[in-house]
């Protein structure tokens, strides 16, 4: 389901000049209101401080310290400027003076220019430091580029490059990934290539000083250089500029050469900082998923996993790690109990070290318990698997006194929200609480089925237009925590329901509630501001919201709230050239049909079998599709590829399926379902691929049973 094309006449800017001017004026007024509130608060603080701190207004206040005045005259223990400076007194630069010397004038002029340049560079360095700090806080590349262009001084941008990387050396992988992305984005367009090279050269020259503050500076700087080469920001020959001695330079050059050589060097450099945890919600989830996959696929080194988790720097989001670990353990507890036990031991070690707090652990377990009924719809054995994993959790001592009761209560509450709410819709119960609970159920079912007609039918049965803004808010909030597929489905549903069920006033009321709650939403979804701005832009482009909504909604928002930032970002996107086209494809057409999913799976299997043999890349591609309930199709396609090629292909496919099962990407149920489908159609496969298909199937089945990734 690809978004419809937008009208060609709006390709330059969606907002008219009048709408743009009205929005700009409203934003200026809101900014002044914010400044006014800050000044008012400052005045109150001064008033509370009283007048007792004023300095006495007496003669001593104005008395000097006895030092010399300008040009050295008039101070204590001095004879005045003439006697002190001799014949080079001030005024000798007058061309009509008998003592005039043109060389003195040139020297004074050069000194003044040099001093002025030093002052400008010092001011530039200070402002650049503020720009870097703001970027690490907001992650807004466009705003950073605008700030640099406002500063001017393109000949000094190497100071920015040096300051940016220096600050990132002492940060987490999140900021280092942000640094590499920013340099790649600003290269040539904002920062001239020679300034980038000069900035890196300055960093190399100061490696000896950097090591004093950051002992791992040579290794980190080598990764920055390798990433810059992979991003085409630096030429590969740049490594030759690094001297072979002394020690810090030798270590830097050796590390850089090792990173730039070997098979897959470019791919390693592009992923040297991980998935960029913290940049977006999805990147953070992907980083945690990769952490667990690496832990299971490797030596199960808890210390290494602890270090990796610390480098991600997302302590507020560790409950997601707990949730993913429990889900993986549930998928493995029957087929590979040792893997499930290893995941529980990892949570135990992280808890003992303090990396995962008891609050984050309890929150993650609650999230699993509250969604268990949903999991049971996709996996009938989810209840038994959950109980088996919880036995391991209890045996490890992860649960504290009262935790069992709290988890049971969370599950009962979730179940209570499911059953009565559906009945409430059918019976026409119109209480706010009943409507909210029913909306949650309807949204979940819609994300699974993509049936817009069913949603419209349920809303029509309720027949309460006054409650529909709550549905709009609940729909978008639910999509914030999902993938691009669900976000695309959300935008399509809003467009489909407009105007018959959701007119512009209802949609505006719902989005107003969303913007008012932006400060709370960002606590659960760090990328909420960016995502909400995309939802607003898409709603305006689809005609669900009028363009005037951006101006009107500002009046009800607090000047310092994140809702204002959402409106500002939406206004910039709608006013930018090509912003309409970008908005129409904001979610990258994430709502893939089953045929499209099947084609994507077939492509990743073909790429693996025909030469790459990269299990990690195949796993990442499968994970990005976001269709775990359809992974049995990947099993079928992989086995068909083995039938077609036969020979060593069967062994290669077995290695792929074993790795995907070990990492928890293909659950035991999905693996069993895939093999069952292939067994049922084996006679047809023999006709298509020959007798060798039967041999391949038997070998794969025997290997799967022997290694434990297929339940007999």
N, C-alpha and C positions, 0 to 999 in steps of 0.2 A: 504494500500500500504506500505508494510514493506520493508526497504532497503535490497538489496541483500547481501548475505553473502560474506565476503572478503576471499581471498585465505588464506589457512592455513599457507603457508610458510612465510607470512608476519606478523604473529601474534605477534612476538617479537618486531620488529621495522620496520616501513615502509621505513625509509631512510637507504641507504647503508652507510657503514663507510666513504667512500669518500664524499658522499653528506653531511653527518653529519659534517665532518671536514671542508668542504668548507663553509657550513653555519656558523659554529662556527667562522671561520676565518673572514668571512664578518661581523659578528656581533661585533667581537673584533675591527676590523678596524673602524666600524661605531661608536663604543664607544670611541675610541681614537680620532676620528674626533670631537665628541661632547666635549670631555675634552679639546682638542686643541682650539676649539672655545671659551670655557669658560676661558682658560688661556689667550688667546689673548684679550678677553674683559677686563680681570683683569689688564693686562699690560697697556691697553689704559687708564683705570681709574687711574693707578699709574702715567702714563705720564702726564695726565691732572692735577694731584694734584701738580706736580712740586717737587722741592727739598727744599722748604722753611720749611718743617716740620721736617727736620733732626735735631737730637740733636747735640749740639756743642761738638766737639771732643777736650776736654780740660781735665785738671787734675781733675777738680771737678766731671767730669762724672764718674771717676773711684774711687772716694773717698768713703770709707765705712761709715756706720752710727755710728760707735763707739761701736757696739755690740761685744760680745765675739766671738771668732773664734771657730772652731771645738774643742770639748773636753773642752771648757770653757777657753781657753788661749788666751792672746794677745789683748783683747778688753779694752776699757776705763773702769776705776774704777774696774779692775780685777787684781789679783795677778798671774794669769797664771793657767794652768791646774793642776800642781802638788799641789800648795797651795790651790786651790779651791776644788779639788776632793780628797785630802788626798792621802792615799796609794792605792786607787783604781784607779790608773792612767791607761791610755790606754797602752797596752802592757803587762798587768799583766796576760793575758790569754795565754801567751807563756808557753808551758809545761816545758821548761828548766829554767824558771824564778823561783828564790827562793820563790817569793810571789804567785806562781800559785795555784789556787783553782778550782778544777773541777766543783764544784757547780755553780761558777760564769759563767763558759763556757756554762753549760746546760741552765742557766737562760737567757744568752744572745742569745743562739740558739733558745730557745722557743720564746723569744720576737721578734726576727727577723722573725721567721715563722709566728707568729701571725700578725705582721705588714704586711707581704707579703700577707697573706690571706685576711686581711681587705682591702688592696689595690685592690686585684683581685675581691672581692665581690662588691666593690664600682664601679669598671669599668664595671662589669657584669650588675649591676643595671642600669647604664647609657645606656648601649647598649640595654638592654631589653626595656627600655623606648622608644628608637628609633624604635625598632622592632614593638612595640604596635602601635605607631603613624603611621608607614608605613602600617600596616595591616588595620587600620581603614580607611586609605586613599585609598588603593588598593583593599582590600578584597580578596587578593590572599593567600589561605590557604597553597598551596604547597610552595610558596616562604617563608612564615612565618616558616613553618616546616624546610626548608633548612637553614634559618637564625639561628634558635635555635640549630640545629645540628652543625652548624659552630661555634657557641659560645662555645659549649662543656659544661663542668661543670654540669652534670645531677643532682648532689646533690643540686644545687642551683635553680632548675627550679620552686620551690615553690615561689621564688621572682617574676618570670614571671606571675604565676597564680594570685598572689596578685595584681601586678601592672596592669594586664589586666582588672580585675574586678573593681579595684579602679577607673581606667580611665573611664570605661563604666558607672559607677554610675552617673557620671556628664555629660553623653551624652544623646543622643536620643535613642528611641527604636531600631533604625536601628543598632547602635553600640552594644546595649545589645544583640540583636539577633545574630549579628556577633560573639560576645564573646562566647555565648553558643554553637554556631555551631563550633567554633574553638576548644574549649575545648573537645567537643565530637569527633572531627576529630583527634586530636592529642593524645587523651587518650591512654595510654599503648604503642602506636607506637613510640611516641616521648617523651611524658611526663610520667614518671613512676606513677602508681596509688598512691603510698605513697606521692609523691611530690604534686599531686593534692589535696590530703586530708590535707597535711601540709599547702598548700597555703590557702585553705578555713579556716582551723583552725586559721591561723594568721589573716585572715580578721575578724573572729568572736572575737578574742581577742582585736582587735583594733576598735571594733564597736563604743566605746565611742568617739574616735577621729574622726571617719568617720561622726558621727552625727553632729559634729560642722561644717563640710564643706557641707554635704548633709543631711539635716534634715530627708529626707525620706529613709535614708540608711538602717534602719532595714527592711522596707517593700521590698525594692529592693533586698537586700542581701537574704532575704527569698525566693524571686522568683528565684534568681540565684541558691540557694540550691535546691529548688524544681525541677527546670529544670535539674540540674545535676543528681538528683536522677532518674528522668524520663528518662534521656539519659544513665543511667547505668554508670555514671561517679563517683557517690558517692553511698555508701550503704545506705539503708533507715535508719539504726540504727545511722547514723551520727548525726541525730537531737538530740539524747540523750546526745551528748557531749556539748550542749549549756546549760549553767547554767540558773537557774530560777531567778536569781537576780545578779546585780541591774537592774534598769529599762530598759536600752537599750537591755540587754540580754533577759529579760523577754518578751519585745515586739517582738524581733526577733524570739524567740522560739514559742510564741503564733501564730505569723503570719505564720511561717513555718508549724506548726501542722495543721492549718486551710487549708493551700494550699495542704497538702499531704493527707487529709482525705476527705471523701465524694464521691459521685458518679461522675465519670468523672474527678477525680483529675489528672490523668495522661494526659488526653487530654487537660485539662486547662493549665497544666504546659508546655506542648509542644507548646502551642499557647500564652504563657504569654506575649510575646513581639509583638504580632500581626503577620502579614505575612512577617515581615522583610522588610519593605518599604525601598527602596533605594538600596537594595542589587542587585536586577535586575529590569529591566523594568516591567516585568510581575508581580513581587511581589509588586511593587509600585502600579500598577493599581489595583491589587487584594485588597490591603490595603484600597485604596480609595473606591472601590466598597463595601467592608465590612463596612466601616464607614457610607456610605449612607444607607446601609441596616439596620444597627443597629439604625440609627437615625429614620428611618421610622417605624421599628418594635417596638421601645421603646416609650418613652414619648415625643419624638420630642424635646429633650433638646438641644437647640442651644449651650449653654455653654459647655456641655459635648462634643458635636461634635467639638467645637472649641479647647478644650483641646486635644482631640484625634488627630486632624489635626496638632496641634503644636508638639505633641510627635513624629509624623512621620518625621518631619524635612525635608520636600521636598518642600520648598517654590517655587523653580523653576518649579515645576510640578503641581501647583495648577490649571492651565488651564485644566488639565485632570479631576479634580474634577468638574469644571464648566461644561465641556462637558458631563460627566456622569450624572450630576444632571439634565441637560436639557433633555437628552435622556430619563431618568426615568420619568421626568415630562410629556414628550410627550406620553409615554406609559400609564400614569395614568390619564391624564387630562380629558378624556371622561368618564372613568369608576369610578374613584375616584378623583374628582377634589380637595378635601381637601388635599390629599397627594401631588398633584402637587403644590398646594399653599404652603404647608409646605416646599417643596424643594426650592421654590423661596424665602421664608422667611429666610431659612438657608443661601442662598447666600447673602441676604441682610445683615444679622447679621455678617457674615464673612467679608463682605466688610466694614461695619461700624467699626469693630474692627481692621481692617488692616491686618487680616490674609490672605485674598485674595485681592491682589492689583487690581487697575483698569486695569492695563496692562494684568494681568492674566485673569481677567474677560472678557475683550474684546477678548483676544486670544481664550479663550474657546468658546465664542459665535461665533466667526469667523469660528472655526473648525466645529461647527454644521452647520452653514449656507453653508459652502463650500461643505459639504457632503450630503446636503439635497436631491439632485437628486438621489444619490445612495440609500438613505434610502427609497425613494419613490418606487424603484424597488421591495423592499421586503415588504413594507407597503404602499399600495396605499393612505392611509389617512394620511401619514406623513406630507404633506403640511398643511392640516387643523389643525393637532395637533401642528405643529410648530407655526402656527399663534396664536393659542389659548394660548400657553405657552408664546409667546412673548408679548401678551397683559398683562399677569400677570407680566412679567418682567418690562414692561413699567409702569404699575400701581404702582409697588413697588419702582419706581424711580431708578432702577439699570442702565438704559441707560443714557448716557450723551449726550450733544448736538453734533450731527454729527455721533453718533454711528449707528443710523438706516441706514444712507446713506452708511457708511463703510460696514455694514453687507450685504446690497443689492449689493454693488460693489463686495464683496467677492463671493457672490453667482453667480453673472453674470460672473465673471472671471472663476469660476469653470465650469459653464455651457458652456462657450466659449471653454474651454479646452476639453469638452466632444464631442460636435457635430462636429466642424471642424476637430478634430483630426481623428475621424473615417472616415470621408470623405477623409481626406488627405491620409490615408492608401489605401482606395479603388481606389482613383484617381492617386496614385503614386506620390504624392507631396513629395519631398525629402529634404525640408529645415530642418535645425537642430531643430528649434523651433517646426515645425510641427511633426517631428519624436518624439521628447521628449513628446509632448502632446499625440500623438497616443500611445506611449509606456505605458504611465500611464493608459490609458483606457484598453489596451490589458492586462496589468498585473492585473488590478482590475477584469476584466472578467475572467481571468484565475484562480484567487484565488477563485472565486465563482463556476466555472464550472469544474476546473481541467482538461480541454481539451487541452492537449499538441499539438495535431494535428492542432487545430485552431491557436495556437500561431505560429507554424511552417509555416502554410499557409500565415499568415499575414506578417511574416518576409520575406518570399519568394516573396510576392507581392512588397514589398519595394525595394528589390534587391539593397541595399546599404551597402556592408560589412563594409565600413569605419565608419558607424554610429552604428554598432552593439555593440561596447564597451559601448556606452551610454545606450543601452538596458540592458546589464549585470549589470551596475552600478545601474540603476533605479530599476531593479528587486530585487537586494539584499537590497537596501535602503528601498524599500517598505516592504520587509519581516522583517526588523528590528523592525518595529512598529506593527507586528502581533504576532500571537500565533505560537506554534510549528507546527501546521498543515500547515500554509502557508510557514514556513521555510523549512519544509520537501518537500513541493511542489516545492519550489524554487530550492533546490538541485537536485531534480528529473528532473526538466525541463532543467537545465544546462547539466545534464548528457544525457538526451534524445536528445537535440539539437546538442550535440558534436558527431562527428566532421562535420556532413553534413552542418549545418548552422552556428555553432560557433566552429571554429578550436581553437587550443591551443593559437595561437597568439592573436586572438580576445578576448578570455577569459582572457588572461594575461593582455591585455590592459585595459579591464574593471575592473579587480581587482586592477590594479595599480592606476586607478582613485579613487577607493574606499579607498585604503590605504592612498592616498594623502589627502583625505577628512576626515580622521578619527577624526581629532581634531574638525571639525565642527559637525560631526555626533554625537559625545558624548554629545553635548549640548542638543540635542533632545532625545537621547537614552543613559542614563547613562551607560548601559551595552554594549555599542557598541564595545569596544575593545574585550571583551570576545566573543561576537556573531560573529564578523568579523573573529576572529581566527578560530572559528568552521566552518564557511563557507569556509575559505581557506583550512583547513584540509580536509573537505569533498570533495572539488573540486580536491585536489591532490589525495585522495584515489580513487575517481571515474574516474580518468584519464583525467579530464577536464583541469587541470593545471599540468605541469611537476614538479617534485620535485625541479629541478634547479630554478624554479620561485622564491623561497624564497631567494636564494642567489642573483639572478639578480635584483630583485626589490629594494633591499636595496640601490643600487647606486643612485636612483632617489629620495630617501626620506631624509628629513631633520633629522639630528642626534637626535634632541630632540623631534621629532614628535611622536604621538601615533601610527603611522603606523609601526615604528620600534618595538614597544611593541607588536603589532599584529603579526608581523613576528616571533618575539622571542617566543611568546606563541604557535604559530603554529608549530614551530620547536621542542619545548619541547613535544608537544602532539604527533607529528609524530615519534619522537625518543623514546618515552616511551614504555615500555612493555605493550602490549595490546592496544596501542593507536589507531591502525587501527580499531579494533572492536568498540571502543568507538566512533570513528569518524563516522562509518557507522550507528550508532544509536544515533547520536548527538541530534537529535530532538525527540527522544523517539518514533519514528514511528508515529509522530503527525498527519499524513495524514490518518485519520480513514475513512473507508467506511461507508455508511449509515447503513449497517448491524451491523458493530461494534459499531456505535453510538447507535443504537437501543438496542443492548445487554447491553451497559453501562448504559443506562437509565433504562432498565428493572432491572438491578442489584441494582441500587440505590433506586428504588421504592420498590423492595422486601426487602432490608435491612431496610428501614423505616417502612414498614407495619408489618414485622415479629418481631419487638421488639425494635429497637433503638428509633423510634419516635423523632429523632433529626432533626428538620427542618433546622437548620443551616448547618449541615453536608450535608444534601441532596442538599441544595442550593449551597454549595461550589462545590460539585461534578458536578452539572449541569452547573455551571459557567465555570469550568475547561474544559468541553467538547468543549466550544467555538463554539456552533452551535445555536445561538439564533433564526435563521430562521426555526429551526426544533423542537422548544420547544413544538409545538402542539402534537408531538409524545409522549412527556412526559405526557401530559394531558391524552392522550388515554391509555397509559400503566398504569397510576395511576388508572383510572376508571376501567380498566380491572381487576386490583388487587382487587379493591373494590367489583366487581361482584363475583370474585372467593371466597372471604372470607365472604362477606356480614356481617351481624351483625354490630359490632362497626367499622368494617373496612371502611364503607362508611363515618362515622364521622371523622375517622382519615385521610382519603384521602382528605376530604373537608378541614380539618385544614391545611394539607400540601399545597394544591393548593391555599388556601387563603393567606397563608404566602408567597409563591413564587410570587403571584400576588402583594401583598402589598410591597414586596421588589423590585419589578420591574424586577424580573428575568424571569417571563413569562408575556409578554405584553398582552394587552387586545385583540389584533388581534389574537395572538397565542392561547389564551384561547378560544376565540369564535370559531376559526377553529377546535380546538380539540373537543369541545362539539358538533359542527356541524357534525364532522366525526362520533362521537359515536351515535348521533341521527339518522343518515342515516343508520347505521348498527345495529340499536337496535333490529330489528326482529331476526337477526342472533345471536346476543348476548344472547337473551332470549332462543334460542334453545340450545346454548352452556352452559349457566350458570343457566338456569331456570327462572321462573317468578320473582324471587327476583331481577334479574338484572334491570327489569323495575322500581321497587320500588326504588332501589339505584339511578338510573339515575334521577328519578323525584325529589328525596330528594336533590341530589347534585345540580340540576338545580335550584330548589327553593331557596336553601341556597345561591348559587352564585348570583342570582338576588337580593335577599334580602340584602346581604352584599356588593353588588356593584362591585364584581370582575368579573362579566360576563355581557357584554353589551347585553341588550335584542334586 
